[in-house]
Amino acid sequence: MDPAHSPDHRPKGVALPSVPQGTAAAGAGATQVAAPSAAAAAPKHTVGTTPVAERPRYADRRAAGVALAEALAHRHWDTPPVVLALPRGGVPVALEVALRLHAPMGLLLVRKLGAPDQPELAVGALAQWQPEQPALRVTDDALLRWTGTTPQALASHTQRETAELARRRERYLAGRALPTLAGRTVILVDDGLATGATARAAARCARLAGPARLVLAIPVAPSDTVRALAAEVDEVLCLWQPPDFRAVGAHYLDFRQVEDEEVTAALARLDAPRAQV
């Protein structure tokens, strides 16, 4: 796969306009969740470790997961952690974290909503945890206007991506019990962030399940995205914030696409009794 693109089609090098981010909107197959207030959004911690500006590229997602797991392994958790991977690219990373922390791992399904003429530019994202609940949709109203995305185009895209969420749930999670999030420390893990659209939707979706603490852990992201997402979670742990960030894939030697089979194989390693921790 082209290293400048993620398996979930997050934007990887698109120059973004300087616009406010993160308004929530309802649409076809989606539900509305209001953005947190300034007071409620204030994070307990902005960044959980001192990030580095320069370092060698990660060999692959597994290596990034090992590095992330090392940063998390010696932490004290007030409540037992649950690791939630954002598929597909976040799964190999999250697997290493879950193994090291002896924690259950679940999938929080997400899909990016790209602009009609710039599919790599996220104007929003969908996230879903419980299958009986509609997907949560978060959109950036300023980007919708800037890209000329019409309500009709957004609704059509939402419908297509909602269908893909359903396909992935059936492919990955059929017959599997979801780990309990209420009252637990939830660690959201992805392979990296560009605009952070999918992570923002995932964080708001996870909040609805009532975790005691919500942590976003990623190997690499631009510093402005990290700062923006700090308002959505209790802590952001980002190991690498390159000053010349161009694309998530540019910071990996091997950034090939993660296939469905790799996702199901990862889940199988953490299956059955261990998933009930």
N, C-alpha and C positions, 0 to 999 in steps of 0.2 A: 504493500500500500504506500501511496505517496506520503512521506513523513510529514508533509505540511498539512495533513488532514487527519482528523480523528475518526474512529469507527462510527461515532454518533454524529458526525458532520458538524461539529462545533466550528466556529470561524477560527481560522489559523493564520492570521496575517492580514486580515481586512482592516484597513484604517477606519476607525470608528469616529463619528462626530462627537463633539463634546456635548453630551446631553444627559439629563437626569435619568436614572435607571430605576426599574422595578415597580411598575404599577400592576395590580392584579386585575384581571378581567374575566368574565364568564363568556363561554361560547358553546358551540355544539360539542356535547360530550365532556364539558368542562364545568368546574364550579368556581365561584368567586371567593377569594380570600383577601381581605384588606391588608395593605402594607402595614407593618408595625409602626406605632407612633414613635416619635423621636425618643421619648423617655423609655418606652418599652424596648426599643431597639438597642439601647446602649449595652454593649457587650461587657461581660465580666472581664474578659481578656481579649485583646486585639489579635495578638500573634503569640502562639504558645512556645515558641523557641526563637532564638536569634537566627533569622534567615541569612543565607549566603547570597552574595550577588554573583559570584563566579565559582564554578566547579566543573569537573568533567561531566560530559553528558552521561545520562543513565544508559546502561547497556541495553536494558529492555524494561518492560513493566514489572517483571518479577524483581529485578534489582531495585527499582524505585520503591516497590513494596517492602523489601527488606530494609531499606534505609528509613522508610516511614515507620515501620514496625519498631526499629531500634530507638527512634525518637519517642515512641509512645510506651515502650516496654517497661520503663522504670517509673512511670507516673503512678500516683495513688488516685484511684477512682473511688469516689464516695458511694457510687452504686455500680454494680457489675456492668461492664460495657457490652454493647451490641454493635457489631460492625455492619454498616449498610453500604453495599457497593452500588455505584451508578453504572449500569451496563450500557455498552458492553466493555468499554475500555477500562473502567474502574475495577473490574472483577479480578484480574490477576494481581493488581496492587492490593486490593482489599483482602484477598486470600492470605497473603503473607502477614498482614496485620492481624487477621483473625487467628491464624495459627500461632503467632507469637504471643498474643494476649489470652489464648485459650478461650476465645469468645465465640459465640454463635455469629453467623454471617447470613444476612438476608439481602435481597435485591430491592432497591427502591427504583422502580421503573421510570425512566425519563426519556423525553424526546424533545429535540430542539425544533423550534418553528423559525424557518429561515425566510428572509425577504423573497418575494417572487422572482425578482431579477438578480438577486444576490443570495443564493441559497446558503452560502457559508456565513452570512451575516444574520445573527440571531435577533429577531424582533420579539422573541418570547420563547417559552418552553412549557411542556406538560410534565407533570409528575403524578404518580399514583402509587399508593401503598396498599390499601385494602381493595380487593377486587370488586366489592359491592358498592364502593364509593366512586363517583365520577372523577375523572382526572382533574387535578388542579391546574389551571392555566395562569401563568404570569406573563404579562406583556409589557413592553416598553413603549408607552404612548408616543414619546418623542421620536423614537426610531420608526414607529409605524408611519408617522407623518413624514419623516425625512425620506423614507424609502417609497412613499406613495402606496403602501399596502392598504388595500381597501378592506372593509369589513367582510365582503364576500370572499375575497382571497384568503383572508385569515380564517374564516369559518371553514372553507374548503380544506385548507392545510390542516387545521385542527382535526377535522374528520378523518383525514388520511392517517395522521400520526396517532390518533386514538385507536384506529384499527391496528396499527403496528404495535401499540402497547398491548392490545389484547392478544395478538399473535405471540409476542414475547412471553406474556404471562402463561399462556398455554404451553409454550415450548419449554420454558425454564422452570415453572413453578407448579405445574399441575400435580395435585396430590400432596404438596408440601405444606406443612404448617408454617405460618409466619411467626418469627420470634416476637415476644412481647416487648414493646417499646415503652409503655407507660411506667414512669418511675425509674427508668434506667438511664445510664449514660449512653447516648447514641453517637457513634462516630461515622460520619458520612465520608466516603472515600471515592475519589476519582483519580484518573491518571494525570490530570492537570486541568487548568482552567484558562480560557482566553477571555471572553466577555463575562463568564460566570452565569449565563442565563439558566442553564440546566441546574447548576448548584443552588441558585436562588429559589427556583421552583421546588427542588428537592428539600431544601431547608424548611420552607413554609409548609410543605406537605408533611414532613416528619414532625413538625411542631404540633400538628393536629392530633398526633397519637399520644401526646402527653409525656414526652421524656423529661427526666429530671434535669438533664444537661445535654446540650447539643453541640458537638464538636465537628468542624469541617477540617479534614486532613487531606492535603494534596502534596505531591512531590514538587510541582512547579506551577507558577502563575505570575502574571505581571503584578507589580505592587499596587497599582490603582484598583485592580479587581479584588485583591485581598482586602484592601481598605473598605471597599464598597460592601463586601460580603460580611465584614465584621459586624455589621448591624443586624444581620439575619440569624446569627448563631451566638452561642456563649463563648466560643473560642475558635479561632482559625489557626491551624498549624500548617504552615507552608515552608518547606525546606529550602526552596530555591526561588528567588525573585529576581530574575535576570534584568539588568537595566536596559538591555537591547532585545527584550522579548519580542519574538516574531510569530512563533507558532509553538504549540505544545510539542508537536512531533520533531521540531528542530532541536529539542533538548534530549532526544533519545537517539541511540545508535540504531536500534531496531524498534520500529513503531508500526509493525505490520498490523493489519486489521484483526481484531479478536472475533472469532466466529462463534456461532451458537454452540458448537460442540465443546469449545473451551469453557464456556460459561457453565454448561451442565456438568462438565467434568470437575470444575472447581466446587460446585455445590455438592457433588457426590463425596468429596473429601471431608465435608463438614456436615454430613447428613445424619439422620436418625437421632440416637440418644443425645449426641453432642449439641444438636440444634435446640435442645430443650434446656440448656444451661440457664 
